[in-house]
Amino acid sequence: QVQLVESGGGLVQAGGSLRLFCVASGSIFSINTMCWYRQAPGKQRELVATCSHAGITNYADSVEGRFTISRDNGKNTVYLSMNSLKPEDTAVYYCNLHDAWSEYDYWGQGTQVTVSS
């Protein structure tokens, strides 16, 4: 079993920055991909960024150039640095860990990010 705990969300003005943290604990297989998703009110959950165990990253077009995902495998932690935030970035942000061995997806409880205009 794997537990994911996110933190770092909050209220920020448009143009501002936030950094999200997600710490994984439990039975973590070494080969995994960690991702950030978000879900805005009334919308489906969408993929924001992914980071493989080897550090290969991918981003949604809407955040490319503004957000940076990174991870520290020694600390089982993934980060999401968000710059030039826009009101449309307002959402609950969820951390996800995809276990390459079991093909199972683990989710955190989410952290709220609110960007005021």
SULWO-V530680 format. One record per pair of residues at least 12 apart in sequence whose C-alpha atoms are under 10 Angstrom apart, sorted by the first residue. I is the first residue (numbers start at 1). GAP is how many residues later the second one is. D is the distance in whole Angstrom. If there is no record, write none. Layout:
[[I;GAP;D] [I;GAP;D]]
This chain:
[[1;24;9] [1;25;6] [1;26;6] [1;27;8] [1;105;9] [2;22;7] [2;23;6] [2;24;5] [2;25;6] [2;26;6] [2;27;9] [2;95;9] [2;97;10] [2;103;9] [2;104;7] [2;105;9] [2;106;10] [3;19;10] [3;20;8] [3;21;6] [3;22;5] [3;23;6] [3;24;9] [3;25;9] [3;94;9] [3;103;7] [3;104;8] [3;105;7] [3;106;10] [4;17;10] [4;18;6] [4;19;6] [4;20;5] [4;21;7] [4;22;9] [4;72;10] [4;73;9] [4;90;9] [4;91;7] [4;92;8] [4;93;8] [4;102;7] [4;103;6] [4;104;5] [4;105;8] [4;106;9] [5;16;8] [5;17;5] [5;18;5] [5;19;7] [5;20;9] [5;72;10] [5;89;9] [5;90;8] [5;102;9] [5;103;5] [5;104;7] [5;105;8] [5;106;9] [6;14;7] [6;15;5] [6;16;4] [6;17;7] [6;18;9] [6;71;10] [6;72;9] [6;73;9] [6;87;8] [6;88;7] [6;89;7] [6;90;10] [6;101;10] [6;102;6] [6;103;7] [6;104;6] [6;105;6] [6;106;10] [7;12;9] [7;13;6] [7;14;5] [7;15;6] [7;16;9] [7;72;10] [7;86;10] [7;87;10] [7;88;10] [7;101;10] [7;102;10] [7;103;8] [7;104;6] [7;105;9] [8;12;4] [8;13;6] [8;14;9] [8;71;10] [8;72;9] [8;73;10] [8;103;7] [8;104;9] [8;105;9] [9;12;9] [9;82;10] [9;83;9] [9;84;8] [9;101;9] [9;102;5] [9;103;5] [9;104;5] [9;105;8] [10;80;10] [10;101;8] [10;102;6] [10;103;5] [10;104;6] [10;105;8] [11;79;9] [11;101;8] [11;102;6] [11;103;5] [11;104;6] [11;105;7] [12;73;8] [12;74;9] [12;75;9] [12;78;10] [12;101;8] [12;102;6] [12;103;5] [12;104;6] [12;105;9] [13;71;9] [13;72;8] [13;73;8] [13;74;8] [13;101;8] [13;102;5] [13;103;5] [13;104;6] [14;69;9] [14;70;7] [14;71;5] [14;72;5] [14;73;6] [14;74;10] [14;75;9] [14;100;9] [14;101;6] [14;102;6] [14;103;5] [15;67;10] [15;68;7] [15;69;4] [15;70;5] [15;71;6] [15;72;9] [15;100;9] [15;101;9] [15;102;9] [16;66;8] [16;67;6] [16;68;5] [16;69;5] [16;70;8] [16;99;8] [16;100;10] [17;49;9] [17;50;9] [17;64;8] [17;65;5] [17;66;4] [17;67;6] [17;68;6] [17;69;10] [17;98;10] [18;49;10] [18;62;8] [18;63;6] [18;64;5] [18;65;7] [18;66;9] [18;67;8] [18;95;9] [18;97;10] [19;48;9] [19;49;9] [19;50;10] [19;60;7] [19;61;6] [19;62;4] [19;63;6] [19;64;9] [20;16;9] [20;49;9] [20;58;8] [20;59;6] [20;60;5] [20;61;6] [20;62;8] [20;73;9] [20;74;10] [20;75;9] [20;91;8] [20;93;9] [21;49;10] [21;50;9] [21;56;7] [21;57;6] [21;58;5] [21;59;7] [21;60;9] [21;74;9] [21;90;10] [22;12;9] [22;13;10] [22;14;9] [22;49;9] [22;54;8] [22;55;5] [22;56;5] [22;57;6] [22;58;9] [22;72;9] [22;73;6] [22;74;9] [22;75;10] [22;86;8] [22;88;10] [22;89;10] [23;48;10] [23;49;10] [23;52;8] [23;53;6] [23;54;4] [23;55;7] [23;56;9] [23;72;9] [23;85;9] [24;49;10] [24;51;8] [24;52;5] [24;53;6] [24;54;8] [24;71;9] [24;72;10] [24;73;8] [24;82;10] [24;83;10] [24;84;9] [25;50;9] [25;51;7] [25;52;9] [26;50;10] [28;48;9] [28;69;9] [28;70;10] [28;71;8] [28;73;10] [29;69;10] [29;70;6] [29;71;8] [29;72;7] [29;73;9] [30;23;8] [30;43;9] [30;46;10] [30;69;8] [30;70;9] [30;71;9] [31;21;8] [31;22;6] [31;23;9] [31;67;9] [31;68;7] [31;69;6] [31;70;7] [32;19;9] [32;20;6] [32;21;6] [32;22;9] [32;65;7] [32;66;5] [32;67;5] [32;68;5] [32;69;8] [32;70;10] [32;71;9] [32;72;10] [32;73;10] [33;17;7] [33;18;6] [33;19;4] [33;20;6] [33;21;9] [33;22;9] [33;23;9] [33;24;10] [33;45;10] [33;63;8] [33;64;6] [33;65;5] [33;66;7] [33;67;8] [33;72;10] [34;15;9] [34;16;6] [34;17;5] [34;18;6] [34;19;8] [34;21;10] [34;23;10] [34;35;9] [34;36;9] [34;37;8] [34;42;10] [34;43;9] [34;44;7] [34;45;10] [34;61;7] [34;62;6] [34;63;4] [34;64;6] [34;65;9] [34;71;10] [34;72;9] [35;12;8] [35;13;7] [35;14;6] [35;15;4] [35;16;6] [35;17;8] [35;22;9] [35;23;9] [35;24;10] [35;34;8] [35;35;10] [35;36;10] [35;43;8] [35;44;9] [35;45;9] [35;59;8] [35;60;6] [35;61;5] [35;62;6] [35;63;8] [35;72;10] [36;12;5] [36;13;5] [36;14;6] [36;15;9] [36;23;10] [36;33;8] [36;42;9] [36;43;9] [36;44;8] [36;57;7] [36;58;6] [36;59;5] [36;60;6] [36;61;9] [36;71;10] [36;72;10] [36;74;10] [37;12;7] [37;13;9] [37;23;10] [37;54;9] [37;55;8] [37;56;6] [37;57;5] [37;58;6] [37;59;7] [37;70;10] [37;73;9] [38;51;9] [38;52;9] [38;53;6] [38;54;5] [38;55;4] [38;56;6] [38;57;9] [38;72;8] [38;73;9] [38;74;9] [38;75;9] [39;50;9] [39;51;9] [39;52;5] [39;53;5] [39;54;7] [39;55;8] [39;71;9] [39;73;10] [40;48;8] [40;49;8] [40;50;6] [40;51;4] [40;52;6] [40;53;9] [40;72;10] [40;73;10] [40;74;10] [41;49;9] [41;50;7] [41;51;9] [43;48;9] [45;46;9] [45;47;9] [45;48;9] [45;49;9] [46;14;9] [46;47;10] [46;48;10] [47;12;8] [47;13;7] [47;46;10] [47;47;9] [47;49;10] [48;12;5] [48;13;9] [48;14;8] [48;15;7] [48;16;9] [48;19;9] [48;20;10] [48;21;9] [48;32;10] [48;45;9] [48;46;10] [49;12;10] [49;14;8] [49;15;9] [49;18;8] [49;19;8] [49;20;7] [49;21;10] [49;31;8] [49;46;10] [50;18;10] [50;19;7] [50;20;9] [50;28;10] [50;30;10] [50;45;10] [50;46;9] [50;47;10] [51;17;10] [51;18;7] [51;19;7] [51;20;7] [51;27;8] [51;28;10] [51;46;10] [52;18;9] [52;19;9] [52;45;10] [52;46;9] [53;18;8] [53;19;9] [53;20;7] [54;17;10] [54;19;9] [55;14;9] [55;15;7] [55;16;7] [55;17;9] [55;18;9] [56;13;10] [56;14;9] [57;12;7] [57;13;8] [62;26;10] [62;27;9] [63;19;8] [63;20;9] [63;21;10] [63;22;9] [63;23;10] [63;26;9] [65;17;10] [65;18;9] [65;19;9] [66;15;8] [66;16;6] [66;17;5] [66;18;6] [66;19;8] [67;13;7] [67;14;5] [67;15;4] [67;16;6] [67;17;9] [67;18;9] [68;12;6] [68;13;5] [68;14;7] [68;15;9] [69;12;6] [69;13;9] [78;17;8] [78;18;10] [78;19;10] [79;16;9] [80;13;10] [80;15;10] [85;28;10] [85;29;9] [85;30;7] [85;31;9] [85;32;10] [86;28;9] [86;29;6] [86;30;8] [86;31;8] [87;26;10] [87;27;7] [87;28;5] [87;29;6] [87;30;6] [88;26;9] [88;27;8] [88;28;9] [88;29;10] [89;24;8] [89;25;7] [89;26;7] [89;27;10] [90;22;8] [90;23;5] [90;24;5] [90;25;5] [90;26;8] [91;19;10] [91;20;8] [91;21;6] [91;22;6] [91;23;7] [91;24;9] [92;17;9] [92;18;6] [92;19;5] [92;20;4] [92;21;6] [92;22;8] [93;15;9] [93;16;9] [93;17;5] [93;18;5] [93;19;6] [93;20;7] [94;13;7] [94;14;6] [94;15;7] [94;16;4] [94;17;7] [94;18;9] [95;12;6] [95;13;5] [95;14;8] [95;15;7] [95;16;9] [96;12;7] [96;13;10] [96;14;10]]
